[in-house]
Amino acid sequence: MGSTDDMARPGFTVALLPWGNVLEDFLDTIGVSLDSFCDDFTGSWMFGYVSALKQAGVRTVLVVVSGQATAPRYAVHAPSGATICILPAPRLYRLIRRWVRNPYGRTVERVFGEARGLRRLLVPLLAVLRELLPYLATPVGPLARELRRMGCDALLCQEYEYARFDVCVLLGRLMRLPVFASFQGGDEQWSRIERLLRPLTIRASAGLIVASSDERLRVRRRYRLLPANMAVVFNPLDLTLWRAADRGEARAALGIPPAARVVAWHGRVAIERKGLDVLADAWDRVCRARAGCDLRLLLVGAGHDAERLRRLIETLHLRGVTWLDRFVHDRDTLRGYLSAADVYAFASRHEGFPVAPIEAMACGLPVVAADAQGLPDILAGGEADGGILVPRGDAPALAAALGRLLDDEALARELGLRARRRAEACFSYDAVGPQLRAFLSRGGTSGQPAEASRQ
């Protein structure tokens, strides 16, 4: 754990607050402990932001709320060197949480369970608690004290469509600190309180970072936010580390023959959101149309739908599937897996601005992706940018695009080269870091928003 003696160093400092009531709500779904998160967790948009800002001369402190912490403490994230400030969840939140089944449920029954007997009399109170719960999760007093101690100049929330953003905007006004938010997929309101507060807090914020063109249009229409208060900045990636490894060695490590044609996917196993049912259907179609070919589908990832995915693979009798059922956050290991593939598939129904396809592009893979939010911006030029977009939820279209690249090795290689060039031009730390710094340091209220190199 680090000392706070040198926390308030001169220079521009940003406090970055991830989404979620407590950090464990995310970590538990991928089987990662809080200590492991601090010691060796890599990847994700948040550490991309940390590293890109560091390269641009901005110090970032990751501020997380934990249900395990009993007092504020600090850790140093080993891979990036960033400070992590761990704040305990408020006592009231922890007290209510004892009675909660699912803190992110959309109904009283999903949050607290079915009300029976005398408990039915408490339904009106439980309905109020359901709406207040995400607001109660932010320890406002400790957060304010630690922001002062660390000498923070701005706050950056992961999502604006979330209660913590509302709380931070109010706190920012009291502390005279600008509050920003990025878009990583949160585009829904969960309560009546949000419907009342959100238009006020969004317009009172210093600005939003929104890479998705569809989301920018939604925000402008819903909240009447000026374009100058939205920055178009892509999620960054360390392209010095993310590059193709030796394919032969990568395949040998996985037991995949050199002549096989391989499609890869990696991420969190959430079937509906990630479209894994669509990918399974498409893979079945690809294999049936090429009965004599050695085809492999490499899946890398874990999640709460793991057992359901296992049943789906068995029910469809999918052939050639290699599934590494674990969350892999070591970049060298993951790029080795990606380097074993010829094509990358991404079938998500819902995204914000995903990092996974950019990682594949950096490793020189052509991408076949559903047109979920963010993907039309990542692959703005289609094949010119190294990818093919298909309608989300359309298994036949996904199968046709995958089959086309599996059948044409020369085309797949050419699109892979274009994908790498696109990654270098738009998603590197050198490209993204200065854009983030420019927007965060000026408050996002003057001039035109920072633009990516090509939309």
N, C-alpha and C positions, 0 to 999 in steps of 0.2 A: 504494500500500500504506500502511496506517495504522501509527502508532506505538503501542507498548504502554505508553507513559508514563502515559496517562490511562485505562488499561483498568480498573483496580480502583477504580471510583468508588463512592461510597456508594449505598445503595438495594438493592432486591431484584434479583438477577441470575440468570437461568436460562441454562444451556448446553443448546442444542438439537442433538441428534445425529441426522441422517437415516439411513435404512436403507441397507444395502449395504456390501460390503466396502470398496470405494473409490468415490468420487463419480463417477468416469468411467464406471463400469458403468451408471449412469443417464444421464449426459449424452451418452454416445456413441450411445445408442439414439434420441435426439431431435436429434442433430446440433448440440449446443451445446458450446462450449469452456469450459474452466474460467474463463478470463478473461471471457468473455461472461456466464457465470453470475454472476460477481461484479459486473460492470458494469451489466447491463441486464435480467437475468432477472426476470420477474415471474410472478405467479400461483402456483399450487400451494398445498397446505395449509400448508407450512412458513412461507412469507412471510405468509400470513394470520395464523398464530400470532404471528409476530414483530410485525406491525403492531397486532394486537388487544391484545397484552400491552403494547406501547409506549404505546398509548392509555390503558391501565389503570395506567400508572406502573411497569411492569416492564421492565427492560433484558434483551434476549435476545442471546446470542452464538451464532451458528451455527457449530458445530464439525464440520468435515468431514475425512475422510481421503482423501488423494490419492496416486495412483501416480506423479504427475508431480513432486510436491514433494520436495525434498532436505533441507529443514529447516523447522521451524515458521515460518509467516509469517502476516501479517494483511492483510486487505483490507476495504474499506468497501463494502457493498452500496449502490450508488447510489440505486436507487428507494426503499428503506426506511431507509437510513442505518444499518443494523445492521452490527455487526462480524462478519466471517467469519474464523474461525481455521482455517487450513489446515495439517493435520498430515501428515507423510510416512508412508506405509505402512511397517510394520516390515521390516527387511532380510530376515528369514526368510520372511515372507509374499511379498515380491517375488521371492525366489529360487525358492520353490515355484511361484509364479504363472507363471514362464517355461514350465513343463511342463503348464500347465492350458489346456484348450480352452474349458471352460465352468465357471466357478467356482460356479455355482448348479445344477449337474447333480445329479440324485438318485441316480445310480449311478457307480461307478468308471469305467465306460466313457464315460459322458457327460462326466465331469470331465476325465479324462486321455486319453481315446481308447481304442480297442481294444488290449488287451494281446496282443502276438504274440511268438513266439520266447522268448528268455530273459526278456523283460519280464514274462512270466506269473508268474515267481517272485516278482515284486515286488507282486503284486496284494494280498496281505494288508497290506503297508506302505502301498500307495496307498489302501486302504480306510480306514485310520486317518487318513491325511493328508486325505482327503475330509471327514471329520468335524471335524478340527481346523482346517481352512483358514479358516472364517469367524471362529473364535476368535483365530487368529493375526493377523487383519487390524487389530485395534485396538492402537495404540501406547500401551500403558498408562502407561509412565513419562512420555513427553512430554505425554500427556493430563492426567495429574495435575499436572504442573508448570504447564501453561497454565491449568488450572482455578484454581489458587492465584493465578496472576498476574492473572487477570481478576476475581478476587474473586467467583466463582460461589457461589450459595447453594443451588442445586439443579440436577439433571440431568434432562433430558426426552428420552427416546429415542423415535424414530418408532414403533417396533414393539416389543412384548414377546415375540413369538414369533420371536426372532432372537438370534444369538450375542452381538452387541454389547450387548444388554440385560443378559445374564448377566454379562458382563465389567464393565459399568458398575455393577451392583448390588454386586458384590464390591468394586470400587474405592470406591464410595460408602460402604460400611461402613468401609473403612480410613481414608477421609478425613472420616468423619462428615458426609456430605452425603446428603440424601434423593434418591432416584432414582425418577422417574416414567416412564411410557410411555403413548403414545397408540395407538389402533387405526386404521390406515389401510388395512387389507386383509390383513395377515399373520396367518393363523389356522392355520398348519401348522407342525409340527416336522420338521426335516430330518435328524435323526441320533439315535442312541442316547444320545449325550452330552446332547443337549437334553432327552430324556425323563427323564433322571436329574436334571438341574440345574433345569429350568424350574419345577417345582412349588416348589422351594426359593427361587428368585430372585423369583418372582412374589409369594410370601407375605412375602419380606424387603423388597420394594419399598415405597415410600411410598404408592403408589396408581397406578391406571390410569385413563386418560381414554377412555371407550368410549361413543360416541354410538349405535352400533347395538344395538338391543334383542336381536336374535338372538345377537350376539356376547357381550353381557353374560350371557345365559343359559348359553352355552357355557362361559364362564370360571368362572361360579359352580359349574356342575356338575363341571367338570374339576379345578379347583384349589381349590374350596371357599373362595373369596375372599368376604369379607364385602361386602355392598352398599355399606357406608359407605366402602370403599376403592376404589370405582369412581365416577368423576364422569361425569355425562351432559352433555357439552359438545359442541356442534356445531362443525364447521369454519367459521371466519369468512370474511367477504368485505367488501371496501371498497365499500359501497353508494353512496358519494359518487361513485365512478368507474364502477361497474358499473350503468349505466342505459341505457335505450333511446336510440339515436341516430335521426336522421331516416331513416325507412324508404325513402323515395324516393331519397335520396342514396346510401344503402347499396346499394340494388339497381342503381342506375345504375353504381356503381363496379364491380359484378360482372357487368354486362351482363344482368341479370335483368329481364324486363318487369314493369311495375307491376301488371298483372292476374294474374300467375302466382301459384300457391299453392305455398309453399316450406316444406320441412321441413329442419331443420339438425341437424347432429351435429358435435362437435369433441372431439379427444382424441388419445391415442396409438393408432396403427394396430397393434393386436394382436388378430387376428381372433377367436380363441377366447375370450379374456378379455373383450373388449369387445363380443362378440356381433355383429360386423359382418356375418357370414354370415347371421344372423337378420334384421338390418336390410335387407340386400340382398334376401332372399327376401320380406320384408314389402313393400318398395318395389315389387318386381315385381308383387305382388298388387294393391297400391294402383293402380298405373298401368294394369294390365289391366282393372280394374273401372271405370276412368274414361278411356276411350280418347280422348274428345274434349276433355279438360281439359289446360291448360298447367300441368303439375306439375314441380317442381324439387326435387332432393335436393342440398343443399349440405353437402359433407364437408370438414372442415378438420383436418388433422393428418398426421403422418408417423410412421414406425415400421418395425420389422424385417419386418412382414408386408405392406409396401407393394406389392411385386410380386405377391404372392398376391391381394391385394384387387383389383389391376388386372385380373388374369386372371378373377376372379369377376365383375366388372362386365361384362367382355367376353363371358364365357360365358353370362350371363343376358340379355345384350343390354338392359341397363337403360337406360331413356331419362331424359333430363332431369337427368343427374348432373353436377354441377360439383364437382370435387375439387381443393382447394388442397393439394397434396402437400408440405407443409412444416410444421414446428413453429412456431406463432405464439405468442409469449409477450408481445407488446405488447398491453396491455389495450385501448387505444383501437382498434387494428386489429381485435382479436377481437370487441369489442362491436359494431363496425360490421358484421362478418359476421353475428353473431347477430341484429342489428336488421333484417337483410334477410329474416328468416324469419317465418312465421306460427305454426309449431309446432316444438317441439324433441323429438327422438327419442333415447332412451338405452336400448340393448338389451343392456347388459353382463350376462354370466353371473356375474362375480365382482367385487366391489368391497369397500371398507372403509367409507369415508364420502366419496363423490366430491364434488369441487368443481364439476365441469363442469355438472351440471344446476342447481346453485344459481346459477351465472353466468347461465345461460339464464333462470332465474326472475327474477333481478334485472333483466334486460333486458325483462321483461314478456312472456315466452313461456310458453304452457302446455306442460307436459311430459308426454309419453307415455313411460313407463319400465318396464323389466322389474323384477321385485321382488327384485333382487339385494340383498345386505346394504347397509344404509344408506338405500336408497330408501324402504322403508316408514316410516322415521323422518323423512326429509326431507318426504315427502308423507303425513304421518300422517293428515290429514283427507281424503285423496283429492282429489276435485274441489273441496272446500271450500278446499284449500290450493293449488289451481291445477294439478292433475295427474291422470293416469289411470295406475294400475298394472296391468300384465299379467304373467302367468307368464313367467319367464325361459325362453328357448329356444322360445317359442311364436310363430312367425311369423304365423299367421292371426290371433291375438289382437292382436298388435302392429299388423298391417295394418288390422284393424277399428277400433281406437282412433284410429289416425292418420287413417283415412278419415272417421271421424265428425267430427273437428275440421277437416279440410280442407273438408268439405261444409257445415259450419255455422260461418260466419265470426263470427257474434254470440257463439256459445258459446266459440269460441277466444279472442275478445277478452276476454270476461268471466273465463275461467280465467287468462288472462295477467295481468289486474289482481289476481286473488287470489294468483297466484304471487309477484308483486312485494310484496304486503302480507306474505305469509309470510316472504319473504326479509328484509324490514325488521324483522319481529318477532323472528326467531330466529337469523339468520346475520350480523347486522351486528357491527362492532367494538364498538359500544356495548353490545350484548347479550352477546357472548361474552367480551370482555376481562375484565370483573369476575369472571365465573365461573371463568376460568382462573386468575386471580390468587388468588382465594379458596382454590381447591383446592391450588395449588402452594405457597402460602405457609404453609399450616397442616399440610402433611405428609399430608393425606388420611386421618388416623387418628381424627378425632373429629367428632361431629355427623353430619349427613346430607350426601351428595354434592350438589355444585352441580347444579341442574336447569335444563334449557332451559325456555323460557317455556311450551312446550306439547309434550307427547309424542304 
